[in-house]
Amino acid sequence: MVFKNTLKNIKTYEAGKPIELLVRKYGILPKDIIKLASNENPYGTSKKVLDSLKQNISTVSVYPDDSMYELKDALSLEHEVQANNIIVGAGSDQIIEFIINSICDKNSKILMSKTTFAMYEIYGKIAGATILKTKSGRHILDEFVVQYKKHKPDIIFLCMPNNPLGESLDKDDIYMFLETIDKNTTVVIDGAYQEFAKYKNKNKHIPPKDLIEKYPNTIYLGTFSKAYGLGGLRVGYGISNPNTIEVLHKLRPPFNITTLSLRAAIEALKDKEFVQDSIKNNFKQMKRYEQFADKKGLKYIESWTNFIFIYLEKNSKDLAQKLLEKGIIVRDMTSYGLNAIRITIGTKSQNDIVLEQLEALC
Ligand SMILES: *Cc1c(COP(=O)(O)O)cnc(C)c1O
């Protein structure tokens, strides 16, 4: 078979290791496995969501409402935008795919930070686009400006806060940057962790309403996979001006999320308390990792998310493997060329165990 040339230099996305792998390979019981590698919500999801799913379980036999009227209605209330500003995807991953495929071919350029969410590059390369990266891992807007002026990319991705590093920039700095970008370049603000950033510091919060009103060449991405605890149901969304949203819809396959996913996302938006409690606990527990790193003299990046990125002295790959054998899954950053680990902040009892192991292994 002959495949597209552009696929040759794409590395398959390496997802966080699943619980099933540890059960199979090390015979560890699922209840003893601590999975802190994919930034899921360690508190699960809202009980209201679970109850609603149970009540609606029999709807699996019917296709979902393809207009997603109720979810868009709820999202438009949440973000103070109109339904025609919104597109819903099977995770915000799918919206990234729509954006790139609606804009890029082999003559296109996409600019991103050196160390950021891997799917921008993967979808970019599938489309045949040239991938440009800034020099620094973290987002440095001056570096973006230099590259922008030099290459005039078709798309710029800003991951705010950034996965896997955890840093975030002030809204005002982002807005100042956007002033310098002309309308032929689309700027995507990936807000997968905005709920966390907003809680910690209002200056980091980028409200999509504000953003798209001021800058029609921007697209905001949100997801239910992180703070809302619905990673397994695959729901994300994009917010932009109605024209852009209309174009993106041309790429959307019908029924791209499931009947139950739709139900869950609608219910999840109603339970603010669950989300706020999760976020509050997240930052409380994160302090323990910061204190641990300080005590050990390990560097870490101040995080606006539900994970922490810690640079290590010992080999990160070995450490991740040793933790794995103890039933603890974290993300080794060797594949990013960094001797570091990214740990999703767990529940108190999970963190007790992880910190005890780290204490012994670091
Ligand atoms: C998790 C994540 C996403 C998308 O997650 P979905 O589950 O596809 O909605 C997008 N961007 C970043 C930076 C993420 O960390």
The ligand as a MOL file (V3000), in Angstrom:
LIG
                    3D

  0  0  0     0  0            999 V3000
M  V30 BEGIN CTAB
M  V30 COUNTS 15 15 0 0 0
M  V30 BEGIN ATOM
M  V30 1 C -6.8740 17.2190 27.4480 0
M  V30 2 C -6.5720 18.3090 26.5000 0
M  V30 3 C -7.3340 18.5660 25.3600 0
M  V30 4 C -8.4640 17.8070 24.8250 0
M  V30 5 O -9.0520 16.8980 25.5020 0
M  V30 6 P -10.3550 16.2060 24.9290 0
M  V30 7 O -10.5080 15.0710 25.8610 0
M  V30 8 O -10.0950 15.8020 23.5200 0
M  V30 9 O -11.4370 17.2290 25.0240 0
M  V30 10 C -7.0100 19.6330 24.5520 0
M  V30 11 N -5.9820 20.4050 24.8430 0
M  V30 12 C -5.2350 20.1990 25.9150 0
M  V30 13 C -4.1130 21.1140 26.1670 0
M  V30 14 C -5.4760 19.1440 26.7680 0
M  V30 15 O -4.6880 18.9300 27.8060 0
M  V30 END ATOM
M  V30 BEGIN BOND
M  V30 1 1 1 2
M  V30 2 1 2 3
M  V30 3 2 2 14
M  V30 4 1 3 4
M  V30 5 2 3 10
M  V30 6 1 4 5
M  V30 7 1 5 6
M  V30 8 2 6 7
M  V30 9 1 6 8
M  V30 10 1 6 9
M  V30 11 1 10 11
M  V30 12 2 11 12
M  V30 13 1 12 13
M  V30 14 1 12 14
M  V30 15 1 14 15
M  V30 END BOND
M  V30 END CTAB
M  END
